[in-house]
Amino acid sequence: LKSRPTDYVMLYRGGRIRRQGVGLAGFVYAPFATAAAVPTDARDEIFAVEAMTVDYQTITIQGLISYRIKDAAVAGTRQDFSINLATGAHTAEPMKQIVERLRAIAQTACRDALVRSTLDAALNKSDDLSQVIMRGIADDKRLAADGIGVDRVLVLSLKPTPEIRKALEANLREQLLRQADAAMFERRRAA
């Protein structure tokens, strides 16, 4: 058995842990042994959430969650990190399940935060939204009890629907054209 230097490996024989540690390698008698490998490296996951504002406008939030497993021994007992001893690959998809939980928490936090905001206010809330998501993750007791820690949350973009975006751009474009016309009128009048 060879593991990556960032994997916390637990070797079982007869239902009991015989050896455990980061980056374990050695010979294992496969008929009587099982193993679990918990990745402890930092990982980044992108998420996308659609939420509705108080003025019934849909907004798409894209962000990044940086997370890692802080307590590998606890995480190994709470989730199935078992590996195939011949290939070293996980028999299930534990990291995918963790990512889905993090996305669900982020989605709930975003929807709760934007349901009280107008579209204009929501488009300028990326820093506040990052903090709201971090608080939502910190408040989730089960995530911490499973040994999972989130290092940071970044909100990368907030986008309205394409039709609303064009309407907002048209309004801004008209204001800029009015200012340009007023400046030209003032120059001509001064001349």
Backbone torsions as a table, in degrees:
resi	resn	phi	psi	omega
1	LEU	NA	129.9	173.4
2	LYS	-125.3	137.4	177.9
3	SER	-127.0	162.9	177.9
4	ARG	-71.6	156.1	-179.8
5	PRO	-63.8	-18.3	-179.4
6	THR	-99.8	3.3	179.1
7	ASP	-93.1	130.6	173.9
8	TYR	-91.8	112.1	-173.4
9	VAL	-102.6	137.1	174.9
10	MET	-122.8	118.3	178.9
11	LEU	-99.8	127.4	-178.9
12	TYR	-111.8	143.4	170.5
13	ARG	-144.8	124.5	-178.3
14	GLY	67.6	27.3	178.8
15	GLY	81.7	2.8	-179.7
16	ARG	-119.5	149.4	177.1
17	ILE	-74.2	123.4	178.7
18	ARG	-98.5	-38.9	178.2
19	ARG	-144.5	147.1	174.9
20	GLN	-154.0	149.3	179.4
21	GLY	162.6	174.0	-179.2
22	VAL	-83.9	130.8	174.4
23	GLY	68.4	32.4	-179.7
24	LEU	-66.6	146.6	174.8
25	ALA	-147.0	151.9	178.8
26	GLY	157.6	-173.8	-179.6
27	PHE	-92.3	137.8	-179.4
28	VAL	-130.6	133.8	176.1
29	TYR	-84.4	100.7	-169.0
30	ALA	-58.5	-37.5	-177.1
31	PRO	-62.6	-25.6	-176.9
32	PHE	-112.8	-1.9	-173.5
33	ALA	-118.3	151.7	170.0
34	THR	-133.6	161.8	-177.8
35	ALA	-143.8	154.2	174.6
36	ALA	-131.7	138.5	179.1
37	ALA	-125.2	116.9	-179.1
38	VAL	-104.3	114.7	178.8
39	PRO	-70.7	128.3	-178.3
40	THR	-108.9	5.7	179.8
41	ASP	-75.9	157.8	178.0
42	ALA	-74.7	139.8	-178.8
43	ARG	-131.6	149.8	177.1
44	ASP	-115.1	138.0	179.4
45	GLU	-135.6	132.5	179.0
46	ILE	-90.6	140.9	177.5
47	PHE	-130.9	156.9	175.6
48	ALA	-137.2	134.0	-176.6
49	VAL	-133.3	138.6	170.7
50	GLU	-105.9	130.5	-179.8
51	ALA	-135.6	159.1	-179.8
52	MET	-111.2	136.9	179.4
53	THR	-87.0	175.7	-177.9
54	VAL	-65.4	-25.3	177.4
55	ASP	-95.5	26.7	172.8
56	TYR	59.5	38.3	176.2
57	GLN	-110.0	134.3	-179.9
58	THR	-85.3	134.9	179.6
59	ILE	-130.1	140.5	179.4
60	THR	-105.2	126.8	-179.9
61	ILE	-110.0	126.6	174.5
62	GLN	-116.3	136.6	-177.5
63	GLY	-153.4	-177.1	-177.1
64	LEU	-135.0	131.0	176.2
65	ILE	-113.1	124.6	174.6
66	SER	-102.3	121.6	-176.0
67	TYR	-139.7	167.0	174.2
68	ARG	-159.4	166.3	176.7
69	ILE	-92.1	113.7	-176.3
70	LYS	-81.9	-39.5	-179.0
71	ASP	-118.9	92.0	-174.3
72	ALA	-65.9	-36.1	-179.3
73	ALA	-64.3	-41.8	178.2
74	VAL	-68.8	-45.3	-179.6
75	ALA	-60.6	-36.0	179.8
76	GLY	-67.3	-26.7	177.7
77	THR	-88.9	-17.7	-177.1
78	ARG	-95.1	-19.6	-176.1
79	GLN	-141.1	158.0	-176.1
80	ASP	-83.7	99.8	176.4
81	PHE	-107.2	20.5	-176.4
82	SER	-64.0	147.5	-178.1
83	ILE	-122.7	156.1	172.7
84	ASN	-78.6	121.5	-175.7
85	LEU	-65.2	-27.8	-179.2
86	ALA	-74.2	-41.2	-175.3
87	THR	-104.0	-24.9	-177.1
88	GLY	82.5	4.5	-179.4
89	ALA	-88.7	148.7	177.2
90	HIS	-65.4	141.3	178.8
91	THR	-81.1	-22.4	176.2
92	ALA	-120.7	-169.9	178.8
93	GLU	-120.5	71.7	-175.7
94	PRO	-67.9	-35.6	-178.5
95	MET	-69.5	-32.9	176.9
96	LYS	-65.0	-39.0	178.2
97	GLN	-65.8	-39.7	178.3
98	ILE	-64.2	-43.4	179.6
99	VAL	-62.5	-40.9	179.0
100	GLU	-63.1	-39.0	177.3
101	ARG	-64.5	-43.8	179.4
102	LEU	-63.7	-40.7	178.2
103	ARG	-64.3	-40.0	179.4
104	ALA	-63.9	-41.2	178.6
105	ILE	-65.4	-43.4	178.8
106	ALA	-63.0	-40.5	179.9
107	GLN	-63.5	-45.3	179.1
108	THR	-63.6	-43.5	-179.8
109	ALA	-63.8	-42.1	179.4
110	CYS	-64.0	-45.8	-179.2
111	ARG	-64.3	-40.8	178.5
112	ASP	-65.4	-36.6	-178.2
113	ALA	-73.8	-38.0	-174.4
114	LEU	-87.4	-13.7	-178.5
115	VAL	-67.1	-17.9	179.9
116	ARG	-105.4	7.4	-176.7
117	SER	-114.2	150.7	171.6
118	THR	-81.5	170.3	-179.2
119	LEU	-62.7	-45.4	-179.9
120	ASP	-60.3	-43.9	-179.8
121	ALA	-68.1	-38.7	-177.4
122	ALA	-66.1	-35.1	-178.1
123	LEU	-67.7	-16.5	179.9
124	ASN	-110.2	22.9	-173.3
125	LYS	-111.1	24.4	-172.8
126	SER	-63.0	-42.6	179.1
127	ASP	-67.2	-43.5	178.4
128	ASP	-62.7	-39.1	-178.9
129	LEU	-66.3	-37.1	176.2
130	SER	-60.2	-43.0	180.0
131	GLN	-68.2	-37.4	178.6
132	VAL	-63.7	-42.9	179.4
133	ILE	-65.5	-42.0	178.0
134	MET	-61.9	-40.1	177.2
135	ARG	-65.3	-39.6	178.1
136	GLY	-62.3	-38.7	178.2
137	ILE	-71.0	-41.1	179.5
138	ALA	-65.4	-32.1	179.8
139	ASP	-75.6	-16.5	-179.2
140	ASP	-77.3	103.7	-176.8
141	LYS	-67.5	-34.9	-176.4
142	ARG	-66.9	-36.6	179.8
143	LEU	-63.3	-45.3	178.3
144	ALA	-67.6	-36.4	179.2
145	ALA	-68.1	-23.4	177.9
146	ASP	-86.5	1.7	176.2
147	GLY	84.7	16.5	-177.2
148	ILE	-102.7	134.1	178.2
149	GLY	-126.0	141.8	177.6
150	VAL	-106.8	125.1	-178.0
151	ASP	-82.7	-42.6	179.6
152	ARG	-160.9	159.0	175.2
153	VAL	-130.9	127.7	177.4
154	LEU	-118.3	131.8	171.8
155	VAL	-94.9	114.7	-173.9
156	LEU	-85.2	-38.4	-179.9
157	SER	-155.2	150.3	173.4
158	LEU	-125.6	119.0	-175.4
159	LYS	-129.4	131.9	171.7
160	PRO	-78.8	175.6	176.9
161	THR	-64.2	156.3	-176.7
162	PRO	-57.2	-37.6	-179.3
163	GLU	-65.7	-44.5	-179.8
164	ILE	-67.1	-38.2	178.3
165	ARG	-60.7	-43.4	178.1
166	LYS	-63.8	-38.1	179.2
167	ALA	-66.5	-41.3	177.8
168	LEU	-65.3	-40.5	178.1
169	GLU	-65.4	-38.4	-179.8
170	ALA	-64.6	-41.9	179.0
171	ASN	-61.9	-46.1	179.0
172	LEU	-65.2	-41.1	179.3
173	ARG	-61.0	-42.5	178.7
174	GLU	-63.2	-40.6	178.1
175	GLN	-62.7	-43.2	179.2
176	LEU	-64.9	-39.7	178.4
177	LEU	-65.7	-39.3	177.3
178	ARG	-62.7	-41.3	178.7
179	GLN	-65.4	-40.6	178.6
180	ALA	-64.6	-42.1	178.5
181	ASP	-63.8	-42.2	179.6
182	ALA	-63.7	-40.8	178.7
183	ALA	-64.8	-40.7	179.7
184	MET	-66.5	-40.9	177.9
185	PHE	-61.5	-42.6	179.7
186	GLU	-64.3	-39.1	178.8
187	ARG	-64.7	-43.6	-179.6
188	ARG	-66.4	-40.8	-179.4
189	ARG	-66.4	-37.7	179.4
190	ALA	-68.9	-31.6	-179.8
191	ALA	-73.1	NA	NA
